[in-house]
């Protein structure tokens, strides 16, 4: 499998407002807000940072999202697949894999037309 680099960082938080202000203080600009305590930020030409608020009872996660050209681009046998490619509500297809230390990574391909 060949990826095309880091497309985004997915960041969960317990406080959307504080996290948004923190990122803005670091030079990130809001690309859009969803209206339900989440949104995407960008700083220059680098990967976007998507922030979503989760309940205090849930541990916040950080996921790297790697870009792939299409869903036919499959990982080899040394990569544990957690979830197969699935269409998302935001227009992409995503697969989750696990690295040797147990961290999860998202692979993101263009959505179905």
Gaussian input, Z-matrix of N, CA and C with variables (Angstrom, degrees):
# hf/3-21g

backbone

0 1
 N
 C     1     B1
 C     2     B2     1     A1
 N     3     B3     2     A2     1     D1
 C     4     B4     3     A3     2     D2
 C     5     B5     4     A4     3     D3
 N     6     B6     5     A5     4     D4
 C     7     B7     6     A6     5     D5
 C     8     B8     7     A7     6     D6
 N     9     B9     8     A8     7     D7
 C    10    B10     9     A9     8     D8
 C    11    B11    10    A10     9     D9
 N    12    B12    11    A11    10    D10
 C    13    B13    12    A12    11    D11
 C    14    B14    13    A13    12    D12
 N    15    B15    14    A14    13    D13
 C    16    B16    15    A15    14    D14
 C    17    B17    16    A16    15    D15
 N    18    B18    17    A17    16    D16
 C    19    B19    18    A18    17    D17
 C    20    B20    19    A19    18    D18
 N    21    B21    20    A20    19    D19
 C    22    B22    21    A21    20    D20
 C    23    B23    22    A22    21    D21
 N    24    B24    23    A23    22    D22
 C    25    B25    24    A24    23    D23
 C    26    B26    25    A25    24    D24
 N    27    B27    26    A26    25    D25
 C    28    B28    27    A27    26    D26
 C    29    B29    28    A28    27    D27
 N    30    B30    29    A29    28    D28
 C    31    B31    30    A30    29    D29
 C    32    B32    31    A31    30    D30
 N    33    B33    32    A32    31    D31
 C    34    B34    33    A33    32    D32
 C    35    B35    34    A34    33    D33
 N    36    B36    35    A35    34    D34
 C    37    B37    36    A36    35    D35
 C    38    B38    37    A37    36    D36
 N    39    B39    38    A38    37    D37
 C    40    B40    39    A39    38    D38
 C    41    B41    40    A40    39    D39
 N    42    B42    41    A41    40    D40
 C    43    B43    42    A42    41    D41
 C    44    B44    43    A43    42    D42
 N    45    B45    44    A44    43    D43
 C    46    B46    45    A45    44    D44
 C    47    B47    46    A46    45    D45
 N    48    B48    47    A47    46    D46
 C    49    B49    48    A48    47    D47
 C    50    B50    49    A49    48    D48
 N    51    B51    50    A50    49    D49
 C    52    B52    51    A51    50    D50
 C    53    B53    52    A52    51    D51
 N    54    B54    53    A53    52    D52
 C    55    B55    54    A54    53    D53
 C    56    B56    55    A55    54    D54
 N    57    B57    56    A56    55    D55
 C    58    B58    57    A57    56    D56
 C    59    B59    58    A58    57    D57
 N    60    B60    59    A59    58    D58
 C    61    B61    60    A60    59    D59
 C    62    B62    61    A61    60    D60
 N    63    B63    62    A62    61    D61
 C    64    B64    63    A63    62    D62
 C    65    B65    64    A64    63    D63
 N    66    B66    65    A65    64    D64
 C    67    B67    66    A66    65    D65
 C    68    B68    67    A67    66    D66
 N    69    B69    68    A68    67    D67
 C    70    B70    69    A69    68    D68
 C    71    B71    70    A70    69    D69
 N    72    B72    71    A71    70    D70
 C    73    B73    72    A72    71    D71
 C    74    B74    73    A73    72    D72
 N    75    B75    74    A74    73    D73
 C    76    B76    75    A75    74    D74
 C    77    B77    76    A76    75    D75
 N    78    B78    77    A77    76    D76
 C    79    B79    78    A78    77    D77
 C    80    B80    79    A79    78    D78
 N    81    B81    80    A80    79    D79
 C    82    B82    81    A81    80    D80
 C    83    B83    82    A82    81    D81
 N    84    B84    83    A83    82    D82
 C    85    B85    84    A84    83    D83
 C    86    B86    85    A85    84    D84
 N    87    B87    86    A86    85    D85
 C    88    B88    87    A87    86    D86
 C    89    B89    88    A88    87    D87
 N    90    B90    89    A89    88    D88
 C    91    B91    90    A90    89    D89
 C    92    B92    91    A91    90    D90
 N    93    B93    92    A92    91    D91
 C    94    B94    93    A93    92    D92
 C    95    B95    94    A94    93    D93
 N    96    B96    95    A95    94    D94
 C    97    B97    96    A96    95    D95
 C    98    B98    97    A97    96    D96
 N    99    B99    98    A98    97    D97
 C   100   B100    99    A99    98    D98
 C   101   B101   100   A100    99    D99
 N   102   B102   101   A101   100   D100
 C   103   B103   102   A102   101   D101
 C   104   B104   103   A103   102   D102
 N   105   B105   104   A104   103   D103
 C   106   B106   105   A105   104   D104
 C   107   B107   106   A106   105   D105
 N   108   B108   107   A107   106   D106
 C   109   B109   108   A108   107   D107
 C   110   B110   109   A109   108   D108
 N   111   B111   110   A110   109   D109
 C   112   B112   111   A111   110   D110
 C   113   B113   112   A112   111   D111
 N   114   B114   113   A113   112   D112
 C   115   B115   114   A114   113   D113
 C   116   B116   115   A115   114   D114
 N   117   B117   116   A116   115   D115
 C   118   B118   117   A117   116   D116
 C   119   B119   118   A118   117   D117
 N   120   B120   119   A119   118   D118
 C   121   B121   120   A120   119   D119
 C   122   B122   121   A121   120   D120
 N   123   B123   122   A122   121   D121
 C   124   B124   123   A123   122   D122
 C   125   B125   124   A124   123   D123
 N   126   B126   125   A125   124   D124
 C   127   B127   126   A126   125   D125
 C   128   B128   127   A127   126   D126
 N   129   B129   128   A128   127   D127
 C   130   B130   129   A129   128   D128
 C   131   B131   130   A130   129   D129
 N   132   B132   131   A131   130   D130
 C   133   B133   132   A132   131   D131
 C   134   B134   133   A133   132   D132
 N   135   B135   134   A134   133   D133
 C   136   B136   135   A135   134   D134
 C   137   B137   136   A136   135   D135
 N   138   B138   137   A137   136   D136
 C   139   B139   138   A138   137   D137
 C   140   B140   139   A139   138   D138
 N   141   B141   140   A140   139   D139
 C   142   B142   141   A141   140   D140
 C   143   B143   142   A142   141   D141
 N   144   B144   143   A143   142   D142
 C   145   B145   144   A144   143   D143
 C   146   B146   145   A145   144   D144
 N   147   B147   146   A146   145   D145
 C   148   B148   147   A147   146   D146
 C   149   B149   148   A148   147   D147
 N   150   B150   149   A149   148   D148
 C   151   B151   150   A150   149   D149
 C   152   B152   151   A151   150   D150
 N   153   B153   152   A152   151   D151
 C   154   B154   153   A153   152   D152
 C   155   B155   154   A154   153   D153
 N   156   B156   155   A155   154   D154
 C   157   B157   156   A156   155   D155
 C   158   B158   157   A157   156   D156
 N   159   B159   158   A158   157   D157
 C   160   B160   159   A159   158   D158
 C   161   B161   160   A160   159   D159
 N   162   B162   161   A161   160   D160
 C   163   B163   162   A162   161   D161
 C   164   B164   163   A163   162   D162
 N   165   B165   164   A164   163   D163
 C   166   B166   165   A165   164   D164
 C   167   B167   166   A166   165   D165
 N   168   B168   167   A167   166   D166
 C   169   B169   168   A168   167   D167
 C   170   B170   169   A169   168   D168
 N   171   B171   170   A170   169   D169
 C   172   B172   171   A171   170   D170
 C   173   B173   172   A172   171   D171
 N   174   B174   173   A173   172   D172
 C   175   B175   174   A174   173   D173
 C   176   B176   175   A175   174   D174
 N   177   B177   176   A176   175   D175
 C   178   B178   177   A177   176   D176
 C   179   B179   178   A178   177   D177
 N   180   B180   179   A179   178   D178
 C   181   B181   180   A180   179   D179
 C   182   B182   181   A181   180   D180
 N   183   B183   182   A182   181   D181
 C   184   B184   183   A183   182   D182
 C   185   B185   184   A184   183   D183
 N   186   B186   185   A185   184   D184
 C   187   B187   186   A186   185   D185
 C   188   B188   187   A187   186   D186
 N   189   B189   188   A188   187   D187
 C   190   B190   189   A189   188   D188
 C   191   B191   190   A190   189   D189
 N   192   B192   191   A191   190   D190
 C   193   B193   192   A192   191   D191
 C   194   B194   193   A193   192   D192
 N   195   B195   194   A194   193   D193
 C   196   B196   195   A195   194   D194
 C   197   B197   196   A196   195   D195
 N   198   B198   197   A197   196   D196
 C   199   B199   198   A198   197   D197
 C   200   B200   199   A199   198   D198
 N   201   B201   200   A200   199   D199
 C   202   B202   201   A201   200   D200
 C   203   B203   202   A202   201   D201
 N   204   B204   203   A203   202   D202
 C   205   B205   204   A204   203   D203
 C   206   B206   205   A205   204   D204
 N   207   B207   206   A206   205   D205
 C   208   B208   207   A207   206   D206
 C   209   B209   208   A208   207   D207
 N   210   B210   209   A209   208   D208
 C   211   B211   210   A210   209   D209
 C   212   B212   211   A211   210   D210
 N   213   B213   212   A212   211   D211
 C   214   B214   213   A213   212   D212
 C   215   B215   214   A214   213   D213
 N   216   B216   215   A215   214   D214
 C   217   B217   216   A216   215   D215
 C   218   B218   217   A217   216   D216
 N   219   B219   218   A218   217   D217
 C   220   B220   219   A219   218   D218
 C   221   B221   220   A220   219   D219
 N   222   B222   221   A221   220   D220
 C   223   B223   222   A222   221   D221
 C   224   B224   223   A223   222   D222
 N   225   B225   224   A224   223   D223
 C   226   B226   225   A225   224   D224
 C   227   B227   226   A226   225   D225
 N   228   B228   227   A227   226   D226
 C   229   B229   228   A228   227   D227
 C   230   B230   229   A229   228   D228
 N   231   B231   230   A230   229   D229
 C   232   B232   231   A231   230   D230
 C   233   B233   232   A232   231   D231
 N   234   B234   233   A233   232   D232
 C   235   B235   234   A234   233   D233
 C   236   B236   235   A235   234   D234
 N   237   B237   236   A236   235   D235
 C   238   B238   237   A237   236   D236
 C   239   B239   238   A238   237   D237
 N   240   B240   239   A239   238   D238
 C   241   B241   240   A240   239   D239
 C   242   B242   241   A241   240   D240
 N   243   B243   242   A242   241   D241
 C   244   B244   243   A243   242   D242
 C   245   B245   244   A244   243   D243
 N   246   B246   245   A245   244   D244
 C   247   B247   246   A246   245   D245
 C   248   B248   247   A247   246   D246
 N   249   B249   248   A248   247   D247
 C   250   B250   249   A249   248   D248
 C   251   B251   250   A250   249   D249
 N   252   B252   251   A251   250   D250
 C   253   B253   252   A252   251   D251
 C   254   B254   253   A253   252   D252
 N   255   B255   254   A254   253   D253
 C   256   B256   255   A255   254   D254
 C   257   B257   256   A256   255   D255
 N   258   B258   257   A257   256   D256
 C   259   B259   258   A258   257   D257
 C   260   B260   259   A259   258   D258
 N   261   B261   260   A260   259   D259
 C   262   B262   261   A261   260   D260
 C   263   B263   262   A262   261   D261
 N   264   B264   263   A263   262   D262
 C   265   B265   264   A264   263   D263
 C   266   B266   265   A265   264   D264
 N   267   B267   266   A266   265   D265
 C   268   B268   267   A267   266   D266
 C   269   B269   268   A268   267   D267
 N   270   B270   269   A269   268   D268
 C   271   B271   270   A270   269   D269
 C   272   B272   271   A271   270   D270
 N   273   B273   272   A272   271   D271
 C   274   B274   273   A273   272   D272
 C   275   B275   274   A274   273   D273
 N   276   B276   275   A275   274   D274
 C   277   B277   276   A276   275   D275
 C   278   B278   277   A277   276   D276
 N   279   B279   278   A278   277   D277
 C   280   B280   279   A279   278   D278
 C   281   B281   280   A280   279   D279
 N   282   B282   281   A281   280   D280
 C   283   B283   282   A282   281   D281
 C   284   B284   283   A283   282   D282
 N   285   B285   284   A284   283   D283
 C   286   B286   285   A285   284   D284
 C   287   B287   286   A286   285   D285
 N   288   B288   287   A287   286   D286
 C   289   B289   288   A288   287   D287
 C   290   B290   289   A289   288   D288
 N   291   B291   290   A290   289   D289
 C   292   B292   291   A291   290   D290
 C   293   B293   292   A292   291   D291
 N   294   B294   293   A293   292   D292
 C   295   B295   294   A294   293   D293
 C   296   B296   295   A295   294   D294
 N   297   B297   296   A296   295   D295
 C   298   B298   297   A297   296   D296
 C   299   B299   298   A298   297   D297
 N   300   B300   299   A299   298   D298
 C   301   B301   300   A300   299   D299
 C   302   B302   301   A301   300   D300
 N   303   B303   302   A302   301   D301
 C   304   B304   303   A303   302   D302
 C   305   B305   304   A304   303   D303
 N   306   B306   305   A305   304   D304
 C   307   B307   306   A306   305   D305
 C   308   B308   307   A307   306   D306
 N   309   B309   308   A308   307   D307
 C   310   B310   309   A309   308   D308
 C   311   B311   310   A310   309   D309
 N   312   B312   311   A311   310   D310
 C   313   B313   312   A312   311   D311
 C   314   B314   313   A313   312   D312
 N   315   B315   314   A314   313   D313
 C   316   B316   315   A315   314   D314
 C   317   B317   316   A316   315   D315
 N   318   B318   317   A317   316   D316
 C   319   B319   318   A318   317   D317
 C   320   B320   319   A319   318   D318
 N   321   B321   320   A320   319   D319
 C   322   B322   321   A321   320   D320
 C   323   B323   322   A322   321   D321
 N   324   B324   323   A323   322   D322
 C   325   B325   324   A324   323   D323
 C   326   B326   325   A325   324   D324
 N   327   B327   326   A326   325   D325
 C   328   B328   327   A327   326   D326
 C   329   B329   328   A328   327   D327
 N   330   B330   329   A329   328   D328
 C   331   B331   330   A330   329   D329
 C   332   B332   331   A331   330   D330
 N   333   B333   332   A332   331   D331
 C   334   B334   333   A333   332   D332
 C   335   B335   334   A334   333   D333
 N   336   B336   335   A335   334   D334
 C   337   B337   336   A336   335   D335
 C   338   B338   337   A337   336   D336

   B1=1.4539
   B2=1.5068
   B3=1.3045
   B4=1.4643
   B5=1.5298
   B6=1.3343
   B7=1.4551
   B8=1.5189
   B9=1.3259
   B10=1.4555
   B11=1.5286
   B12=1.3309
   B13=1.4570
   B14=1.5111
   B15=1.3137
   B16=1.4625
   B17=1.5214
   B18=1.3268
   B19=1.4551
   B20=1.5243
   B21=1.3406
   B22=1.4579
   B23=1.5194
   B24=1.3196
   B25=1.4539
   B26=1.5236
   B27=1.3197
   B28=1.4635
   B29=1.5202
   B30=1.3229
   B31=1.4514
   B32=1.5261
   B33=1.3217
   B34=1.4679
   B35=1.5231
   B36=1.3291
   B37=1.4634
   B38=1.5243
   B39=1.3122
   B40=1.4654
   B41=1.5271
   B42=1.3457
   B43=1.4580
   B44=1.5286
   B45=1.3194
   B46=1.4631
   B47=1.5289
   B48=1.3159
   B49=1.4629
   B50=1.5214
   B51=1.3253
   B52=1.4628
   B53=1.5282
   B54=1.3363
   B55=1.4622
   B56=1.5288
   B57=1.3349
   B58=1.4678
   B59=1.5268
   B60=1.3325
   B61=1.4706
   B62=1.5282
   B63=1.3386
   B64=1.4651
   B65=1.5273
   B66=1.3319
   B67=1.4629
   B68=1.5260
   B69=1.3356
   B70=1.4564
   B71=1.5216
   B72=1.3206
   B73=1.4634
   B74=1.5300
   B75=1.3299
   B76=1.4609
   B77=1.5272
   B78=1.3377
   B79=1.4540
   B80=1.5152
   B81=1.3398
   B82=1.4625
   B83=1.5274
   B84=1.3121
   B85=1.4588
   B86=1.5213
   B87=1.3260
   B88=1.4640
   B89=1.5260
   B90=1.3363
   B91=1.4695
   B92=1.5172
   B93=1.3280
   B94=1.4668
   B95=1.5158
   B96=1.3268
   B97=1.4614
   B98=1.5177
   B99=1.3290
   B100=1.4609
   B101=1.5206
   B102=1.3203
   B103=1.4585
   B104=1.5236
   B105=1.3280
   B106=1.4678
   B107=1.5418
   B108=1.3312
   B109=1.4694
   B110=1.5195
   B111=1.3170
   B112=1.4587
   B113=1.5240
   B114=1.3165
   B115=1.4522
   B116=1.5159
   B117=1.3390
   B118=1.4674
   B119=1.5216
   B120=1.3397
   B121=1.4568
   B122=1.5243
   B123=1.3301
   B124=1.4616
   B125=1.5297
   B126=1.3257
   B127=1.4543
   B128=1.5220
   B129=1.3177
   B130=1.4601
   B131=1.5181
   B132=1.3396
   B133=1.4632
   B134=1.5240
   B135=1.3197
   B136=1.4613
   B137=1.5181
   B138=1.3205
   B139=1.4656
   B140=1.5244
   B141=1.3138
   B142=1.4595
   B143=1.5248
   B144=1.3320
   B145=1.4604
   B146=1.5143
   B147=1.3386
   B148=1.4578
   B149=1.5222
   B150=1.3299
   B151=1.4653
   B152=1.5225
   B153=1.3345
   B154=1.4634
   B155=1.5260
   B156=1.3215
   B157=1.4621
   B158=1.5224
   B159=1.3347
   B160=1.4635
   B161=1.5232
   B162=1.3341
   B163=1.4705
   B164=1.5337
   B165=1.3359
   B166=1.4639
   B167=1.5345
   B168=1.3112
   B169=1.4666
   B170=1.5281
   B171=1.3326
   B172=1.4707
   B173=1.5174
   B174=1.3277
   B175=1.4622
   B176=1.5224
   B177=1.3450
   B178=1.4630
   B179=1.5309
   B180=1.3213
   B181=1.4667
   B182=1.5197
   B183=1.3162
   B184=1.4572
   B185=1.5205
   B186=1.3315
   B187=1.4599
   B188=1.5162
   B189=1.3244
   B190=1.4542
   B191=1.5233
   B192=1.3121
   B193=1.4583
   B194=1.5224
   B195=1.3360
   B196=1.4582
   B197=1.5221
   B198=1.3110
   B199=1.4629
   B200=1.5227
   B201=1.3366
   B202=1.4640
   B203=1.5239
   B204=1.3253
   B205=1.4640
   B206=1.5296
   B207=1.3426
   B208=1.4645
   B209=1.5218
   B210=1.3152
   B211=1.4626
   B212=1.5280
   B213=1.3278
   B214=1.4652
   B215=1.5255
   B216=1.3185
   B217=1.4560
   B218=1.5271
   B219=1.3298
   B220=1.4606
   B221=1.5262
   B222=1.3423
   B223=1.4635
   B224=1.5277
   B225=1.3398
   B226=1.4558
   B227=1.5193
   B228=1.3081
   B229=1.4681
   B230=1.5211
   B231=1.3423
   B232=1.4608
   B233=1.5264
   B234=1.3177
   B235=1.4645
   B236=1.5220
   B237=1.3425
   B238=1.4660
   B239=1.5253
   B240=1.3120
   B241=1.4615
   B242=1.5220
   B243=1.3294
   B244=1.4609
   B245=1.5252
   B246=1.3392
   B247=1.4728
   B248=1.5214
   B249=1.3098
   B250=1.4620
   B251=1.5269
   B252=1.3353
   B253=1.4675
   B254=1.5270
   B255=1.3219
   B256=1.4635
   B257=1.5187
   B258=1.3113
   B259=1.4595
   B260=1.5243
   B261=1.3436
   B262=1.4634
   B263=1.5249
   B264=1.3102
   B265=1.4708
   B266=1.5282
   B267=1.3229
   B268=1.4631
   B269=1.5244
   B270=1.3371
   B271=1.4517
   B272=1.5207
   B273=1.3261
   B274=1.4632
   B275=1.5279
   B276=1.3226
   B277=1.4595
   B278=1.5245
   B279=1.3369
   B280=1.4534
   B281=1.5265
   B282=1.3254
   B283=1.4569
   B284=1.5241
   B285=1.3256
   B286=1.4590
   B287=1.5181
   B288=1.3448
   B289=1.4548
   B290=1.5306
   B291=1.3323
   B292=1.4652
   B293=1.5177
   B294=1.3452
   B295=1.4592
   B296=1.5334
   B297=1.3339
   B298=1.4678
   B299=1.5234
   B300=1.3403
   B301=1.4576
   B302=1.5261
   B303=1.3406
   B304=1.4603
   B305=1.5195
   B306=1.3357
   B307=1.4680
   B308=1.5184
   B309=1.3206
   B310=1.4608
   B311=1.5214
   B312=1.3385
   B313=1.4596
   B314=1.5215
   B315=1.3159
   B316=1.4702
   B317=1.5167
   B318=1.3190
   B319=1.4676
   B320=1.5259
   B321=1.3192
   B322=1.4586
   B323=1.5152
   B324=1.3338
   B325=1.4686
   B326=1.5204
   B327=1.3252
   B328=1.4733
   B329=1.5317
   B330=1.3209
   B331=1.4615
   B332=1.5190
   B333=1.3307
   B334=1.4722
   B335=1.5258
   B336=1.3215
   B337=1.4760
   B338=1.4993
   A1=108.83
   A2=114.97
   A3=120.11
   A4=107.91
   A5=115.80
   A6=120.04
   A7=109.18
   A8=115.76
   A9=121.87
   A10=111.48
   A11=116.59
   A12=121.15
   A13=113.16
   A14=114.62
   A15=121.19
   A16=108.94
   A17=115.50
   A18=121.33
   A19=110.63
   A20=115.85
   A21=119.86
   A22=110.42
   A23=114.48
   A24=122.46
   A25=105.56
   A26=116.46
   A27=121.88
   A28=106.39
   A29=116.65
   A30=122.37
   A31=109.32
   A32=116.41
   A33=120.04
   A34=108.62
   A35=115.56
   A36=121.16
   A37=109.36
   A38=115.67
   A39=120.40
   A40=111.42
   A41=117.61
   A42=119.85
   A43=109.35
   A44=116.08
   A45=123.06
   A46=111.73
   A47=117.47
   A48=121.17
   A49=112.45
   A50=117.29
   A51=120.58
   A52=111.14
   A53=116.84
   A54=120.10
   A55=110.49
   A56=117.09
   A57=121.15
   A58=110.45
   A59=117.22
   A60=120.22
   A61=111.34
   A62=116.85
   A63=121.08
   A64=110.95
   A65=116.43
   A66=120.15
   A67=111.73
   A68=117.05
   A69=120.38
   A70=110.95
   A71=118.11
   A72=121.23
   A73=111.13
   A74=116.95
   A75=121.53
   A76=112.65
   A77=116.84
   A78=120.48
   A79=115.75
   A80=117.78
   A81=120.31
   A82=109.63
   A83=115.93
   A84=121.62
   A85=109.26
   A86=115.92
   A87=121.14
   A88=108.31
   A89=117.04
   A90=121.10
   A91=110.06
   A92=116.03
   A93=120.57
   A94=109.55
   A95=114.88
   A96=122.96
   A97=107.25
   A98=116.55
   A99=120.16
   A100=113.38
   A101=117.09
   A102=120.07
   A103=112.19
   A104=118.21
   A105=120.43
   A106=110.56
   A107=113.94
   A108=122.75
   A109=113.98
   A110=115.36
   A111=120.87
   A112=108.89
   A113=115.13
   A114=119.68
   A115=111.25
   A116=114.66
   A117=120.59
   A118=110.10
   A119=114.25
   A120=123.20
   A121=108.64
   A122=115.88
   A123=120.21
   A124=108.36
   A125=114.00
   A126=121.33
   A127=106.52
   A128=117.46
   A129=121.61
   A130=111.79
   A131=115.67
   A132=121.14
   A133=113.11
   A134=117.96
   A135=120.72
   A136=112.60
   A137=115.70
   A138=120.50
   A139=110.77
   A140=115.80
   A141=119.65
   A142=109.01
   A143=115.33
   A144=122.54
   A145=106.39
   A146=116.06
   A147=120.19
   A148=107.34
   A149=116.42
   A150=122.89
   A151=108.57
   A152=116.01
   A153=121.58
   A154=109.09
   A155=115.63
   A156=120.26
   A157=110.04
   A158=116.22
   A159=122.76
   A160=108.24
   A161=117.57
   A162=120.30
   A163=111.83
   A164=116.79
   A165=120.79
   A166=113.19
   A167=117.57
   A168=121.65
   A169=112.56
   A170=116.98
   A171=122.00
   A172=109.29
   A173=117.05
   A174=120.70
   A175=109.36
   A176=118.46
   A177=120.16
   A178=111.14
   A179=115.61
   A180=121.88
   A181=109.92
   A182=114.61
   A183=123.16
   A184=106.49
   A185=117.31
   A186=121.96
   A187=109.85
   A188=115.91
   A189=120.29
   A190=107.76
   A191=115.78
   A192=121.94
   A193=107.61
   A194=116.46
   A195=122.06
   A196=109.21
   A197=115.92
   A198=121.88
   A199=110.05
   A200=115.87
   A201=121.98
   A202=108.18
   A203=116.44
   A204=121.24
   A205=112.66
   A206=116.81
   A207=120.03
   A208=109.29
   A209=116.46
   A210=121.31
   A211=112.48
   A212=117.90
   A213=120.81
   A214=111.09
   A215=116.22
   A216=123.49
   A217=107.44
   A218=117.53
   A219=123.19
   A220=111.82
   A221=116.81
   A222=119.17
   A223=111.15
   A224=115.79
   A225=121.33
   A226=112.02
   A227=115.65
   A228=120.98
   A229=113.56
   A230=118.13
   A231=120.90
   A232=112.96
   A233=117.55
   A234=122.27
   A235=108.21
   A236=116.21
   A237=120.99
   A238=109.73
   A239=116.44
   A240=121.69
   A241=108.63
   A242=116.61
   A243=122.36
   A244=109.18
   A245=116.74
   A246=121.63
   A247=108.31
   A248=115.92
   A249=122.27
   A250=109.46
   A251=116.70
   A252=119.97
   A253=109.87
   A254=114.83
   A255=122.59
   A256=107.97
   A257=116.12
   A258=121.61
   A259=108.63
   A260=117.56
   A261=121.60
   A262=110.16
   A263=115.67
   A264=120.32
   A265=111.45
   A266=117.87
   A267=120.99
   A268=112.83
   A269=117.17
   A270=120.10
   A271=118.28
   A272=118.42
   A273=120.90
   A274=108.94
   A275=115.67
   A276=121.25
   A277=106.79
   A278=116.60
   A279=120.01
   A280=111.93
   A281=114.26
   A282=123.86
   A283=106.38
   A284=117.09
   A285=121.24
   A286=108.87
   A287=115.71
   A288=122.16
   A289=108.20
   A290=115.45
   A291=120.44
   A292=108.86
   A293=116.16
   A294=120.03
   A295=109.99
   A296=118.43
   A297=120.78
   A298=114.91
   A299=118.21
   A300=121.55
   A301=113.42
   A302=117.32
   A303=121.36
   A304=115.55
   A305=118.38
   A306=120.37
   A307=109.72
   A308=115.34
   A309=119.91
   A310=110.55
   A311=114.90
   A312=123.69
   A313=107.26
   A314=116.98
   A315=120.87
   A316=109.64
   A317=115.60
   A318=122.53
   A319=105.39
   A320=117.34
   A321=121.43
   A322=110.87
   A323=114.83
   A324=122.27
   A325=108.46
   A326=117.51
   A327=119.35
   A328=110.40
   A329=115.16
   A330=120.60
   A331=112.08
   A332=114.14
   A333=120.03
   A334=109.00
   A335=114.93
   A336=118.34
   A337=110.76
   D1=138.98
   D2=176.59
   D3=-120.73
   D4=124.45
   D5=175.12
   D6=-97.06
   D7=166.44
   D8=-179.10
   D9=-109.82
   D10=25.75
   D11=177.46
   D12=96.34
   D13=-178.34
   D14=-179.09
   D15=-76.77
   D16=122.32
   D17=178.81
   D18=-91.67
   D19=-37.03
   D20=-176.42
   D21=-160.56
   D22=163.69
   D23=168.65
   D24=-115.69
   D25=128.33
   D26=177.94
   D27=-102.42
   D28=120.72
   D29=-172.57
   D30=-124.85
   D31=121.85
   D32=174.37
   D33=-95.02
   D34=149.42
   D35=-177.03
   D36=-143.19
   D37=158.78
   D38=173.71
   D39=-91.11
   D40=-11.71
   D41=-178.44
   D42=-144.14
   D43=97.74
   D44=-178.15
   D45=-55.01
   D46=-48.32
   D47=-176.14
   D48=-61.14
   D49=-47.40
   D50=179.53
   D51=-64.24
   D52=-41.61
   D53=-179.28
   D54=-66.16
   D55=-40.93
   D56=178.86
   D57=-61.48
   D58=-45.93
   D59=179.16
   D60=-64.06
   D61=-38.93
   D62=178.00
   D63=-59.10
   D64=-49.47
   D65=-179.75
   D66=-63.39
   D67=-39.95
   D68=178.94
   D69=-64.74
   D70=-36.37
   D71=176.57
   D72=-64.55
   D73=-25.54
   D74=178.45
   D75=-89.47
   D76=5.07
   D77=175.59
   D78=99.42
   D79=3.24
   D80=177.05
   D81=-79.23
   D82=145.81
   D83=176.76
   D84=-112.62
   D85=144.98
   D86=177.98
   D87=-73.26
   D88=122.49
   D89=173.39
   D90=-85.46
   D91=-41.59
   D92=173.55
   D93=-163.85
   D94=154.33
   D95=171.88
   D96=-115.73
   D97=145.29
   D98=-177.12
   D99=-86.21
   D100=-19.98
   D101=-175.69
   D102=93.61
   D103=-5.50
   D104=175.49
   D105=-130.77
   D106=55.60
   D107=175.01
   D108=58.16
   D109=45.41
   D110=172.19
   D111=-154.99
   D112=162.39
   D113=178.50
   D114=175.85
   D115=174.60
   D116=-176.63
   D117=-115.64
   D118=140.23
   D119=-179.66
   D120=-122.84
   D121=154.60
   D122=176.31
   D123=-145.65
   D124=146.97
   D125=176.29
   D126=-130.95
   D127=101.82
   D128=-179.15
   D129=69.43
   D130=-143.07
   D131=-176.69
   D132=-92.45
   D133=4.46
   D134=-177.24
   D135=-74.27
   D136=-179.26
   D137=178.66
   D138=-61.04
   D139=153.32
   D140=175.49
   D141=-77.73
   D142=161.42
   D143=173.31
   D144=-120.71
   D145=116.32
   D146=177.46
   D147=-101.24
   D148=125.17
   D149=-176.99
   D150=-112.88
   D151=133.26
   D152=176.94
   D153=-134.87
   D154=132.58
   D155=178.15
   D156=-79.06
   D157=136.66
   D158=176.25
   D159=-121.70
   D160=159.14
   D161=-179.79
   D162=-63.42
   D163=154.84
   D164=179.93
   D165=-59.98
   D166=-21.35
   D167=-179.89
   D168=-79.30
   D169=-8.91
   D170=-178.20
   D171=-107.77
   D172=132.57
   D173=175.72
   D174=-69.48
   D175=127.89
   D176=178.21
   D177=-69.66
   D178=137.69
   D179=179.92
   D180=-109.14
   D181=160.83
   D182=169.63
   D183=-127.12
   D184=125.16
   D185=179.62
   D186=-123.84
   D187=138.06
   D188=169.50
   D189=-88.70
   D190=137.01
   D191=178.64
   D192=-111.15
   D193=115.25
   D194=-179.96
   D195=-97.93
   D196=136.37
   D197=-179.05
   D198=-84.08
   D199=135.47
   D200=172.19
   D201=-127.69
   D202=153.60
   D203=-174.42
   D204=-67.27
   D205=-39.18
   D206=-177.98
   D207=-163.50
   D208=172.07
   D209=-176.47
   D210=-75.87
   D211=-9.30
   D212=175.54
   D213=-77.49
   D214=-15.89
   D215=178.94
   D216=-79.65
   D217=92.13
   D218=-171.00
   D219=-101.58
   D220=145.91
   D221=176.04
   D222=-69.49
   D223=156.32
   D224=178.19
   D225=-77.33
   D226=-179.58
   D227=-173.67
   D228=-68.10
   D229=-17.46
   D230=179.30
   D231=-84.29
   D232=3.63
   D233=179.41
   D234=-112.14
   D235=121.89
   D236=178.38
   D237=-78.47
   D238=122.53
   D239=176.86
   D240=-89.05
   D241=123.69
   D242=178.22
   D243=-89.61
   D244=-47.97
   D245=175.19
   D246=-136.29
   D247=141.83
   D248=176.97
   D249=-73.02
   D250=167.86
   D251=176.89
   D252=-57.05
   D253=131.91
   D254=177.54
   D255=-134.90
   D256=143.09
   D257=174.86
   D258=-68.54
   D259=134.72
   D260=177.62
   D261=-98.43
   D262=165.51
   D263=177.26
   D264=-74.32
   D265=-10.75
   D266=-179.34
   D267=-107.20
   D268=16.68
   D269=165.58
   D270=96.36
   D271=9.62
   D272=176.79
   D273=-119.54
   D274=176.05
   D275=169.67
   D276=-117.11
   D277=133.95
   D278=-176.08
   D279=-128.41
   D280=143.63
   D281=174.39
   D282=-124.72
   D283=145.99
   D284=175.39
   D285=-113.88
   D286=133.82
   D287=176.70
   D288=-125.36
   D289=162.58
   D290=-179.81
   D291=-119.83
   D292=134.88
   D293=178.51
   D294=-84.58
   D295=173.11
   D296=-176.23
   D297=-59.95
   D298=-21.85
   D299=178.78
   D300=-95.25
   D301=5.65
   D302=175.86
   D303=94.07
   D304=-1.59
   D305=178.38
   D306=-75.43
   D307=143.65
   D308=176.79
   D309=-95.89
   D310=143.42
   D311=177.50
   D312=-126.84
   D313=143.22
   D314=174.33
   D315=-100.60
   D316=138.01
   D317=172.90
   D318=-109.44
   D319=128.61
   D320=-174.39
   D321=-121.54
   D322=124.44
   D323=178.13
   D324=-117.03
   D325=161.66
   D326=176.17
   D327=-57.35
   D328=150.71
   D329=179.34
   D330=-72.95
   D331=166.00
   D332=176.97
   D333=-69.01
   D334=144.97
   D335=179.33
   D336=-89.86

